[in-house]
Amino acid sequence: MNYLNLDIKKTEATVEKLNVLLADYHLYYQKLRNFHWNVIGENFFDLHAKFEEMYTDTLIKIDEVAERILTLRYQPVSNLTDYLKLSNIEEAPSEIKDIEMVKVLLDDHSLLLKQMRSTVKTADEGGDEGTIDLLGGYIRELEKTSWMLDSWRMTKTSNHKKS
């Protein structure tokens, strides 16, 4: 790993957090598939398409996080048993209403953002700009998706905060 010029002990701490993020993304991905398959009602067309867009994007991120771990010369966690143990995200039932699906995903976004920010902090302590750069883009994108989902569930009488 000398070619990366990173401290091995600090990199190991970053990889531990990346593996938790990888586990989080796997459970989040499966939840999106679950909701994509099982959404019903008047919002079916909007949410069915949105959930597919989200799980397609998540699949790319799963691969990128695993490849970042490999770039750092560690092995990514790669089995479901470990994902279930490591993840901050829990599975969800299939039989929930569309508005509840969005709420569950927003709760998951909060957990994903927390894990990403924690990983960025650890990567920063290790001088790992590559991981910081990767996750910085993820944070920005997830914040925007969260805003859009939250706006979708707002009522006509809801308002944004005034500055």
Solvent accessible surface area in square Angstrom, and as a share of the most:
residue,aa,sasa,rsa
1,M,46,0.20
2,N,135,0.69
3,Y,144,0.55
4,L,50,0.25
5,N,136,0.70
6,L,33,0.16
7,D,72,0.37
8,I,105,0.53
9,K,163,0.69
10,K,99,0.42
11,T,4,0.02
12,E,78,0.35
13,A,40,0.31
14,T,1,0.00
15,V,7,0.04
16,E,105,0.47
17,K,64,0.27
18,L,0,0.00
19,N,17,0.09
20,V,32,0.18
21,L,0,0.00
22,L,3,0.01
23,A,0,0.00
24,D,0,0.00
25,Y,6,0.02
26,H,47,0.21
27,L,17,0.08
28,Y,7,0.03
29,Y,33,0.12
30,Q,91,0.41
31,K,10,0.04
32,L,0,0.00
33,R,60,0.22
34,N,18,0.09
35,F,0,0.00
36,H,14,0.06
37,W,145,0.51
38,N,57,0.29
39,V,2,0.01
40,I,139,0.71
41,G,53,0.51
42,E,171,0.77
43,N,35,0.18
44,F,65,0.27
45,F,166,0.69
46,D,89,0.46
47,L,3,0.02
48,H,56,0.25
49,A,59,0.45
50,K,44,0.19
51,F,0,0.00
52,E,77,0.35
53,E,103,0.46
54,M,12,0.05
55,Y,24,0.09
56,T,71,0.41
57,D,58,0.30
58,T,4,0.02
59,L,92,0.46
60,I,97,0.49
61,K,15,0.06
62,I,13,0.07
63,D,76,0.39
64,E,66,0.29
65,V,0,0.00
66,A,19,0.15
67,E,90,0.40
68,R,41,0.15
69,I,0,0.00
70,L,88,0.44
71,T,57,0.33
72,L,0,0.00
73,R,155,0.56
74,Y,61,0.23
75,Q,149,0.66
76,P,21,0.13
77,V,30,0.17
78,S,84,0.54
79,N,76,0.39
80,L,129,0.64
81,T,82,0.47
82,D,47,0.25
83,Y,11,0.04
84,L,100,0.50
85,K,153,0.65
86,L,66,0.33
87,S,18,0.12
88,N,68,0.35
89,I,3,0.02
90,E,136,0.61
91,E,134,0.60
92,A,20,0.16
93,P,81,0.51
94,S,36,0.23
95,E,152,0.68
96,I,39,0.20
97,K,155,0.66
98,D,23,0.12
99,I,82,0.42
100,E,70,0.31
101,M,1,0.00
102,V,0,0.00
103,K,88,0.37
104,V,29,0.17
105,L,0,0.00
106,L,25,0.12
107,D,71,0.37
108,D,7,0.03
109,H,2,0.01
110,S,69,0.44
111,L,64,0.32
112,L,0,0.00
113,L,19,0.10
114,K,148,0.63
115,Q,21,0.09
116,M,0,0.00
117,R,117,0.43
118,S,38,0.24
119,T,0,0.00
120,V,34,0.20
121,K,133,0.56
122,T,18,0.10
123,A,0,0.00
124,D,94,0.49
125,E,108,0.49
126,G,13,0.12
127,G,34,0.33
128,D,4,0.02
129,E,123,0.55
130,G,33,0.31
131,T,0,0.00
132,I,47,0.24
133,D,115,0.59
134,L,40,0.20
135,L,0,0.00
136,G,33,0.32
137,G,16,0.15
138,Y,11,0.04
139,I,24,0.12
140,R,154,0.56
141,E,73,0.33
142,L,17,0.09
143,E,76,0.34
144,K,115,0.49
145,T,29,0.17
146,S,20,0.13
147,W,136,0.48
148,M,78,0.35
149,L,4,0.02
150,D,54,0.28
151,S,42,0.27
152,W,79,0.28
153,R,90,0.33
154,M,61,0.27
155,T,91,0.53
156,K,201,0.85
157,T,127,0.74
158,S,46,0.30
159,N,126,0.65
160,H,121,0.54
161,K,198,0.84
162,K,185,0.78
163,S,164,1.06
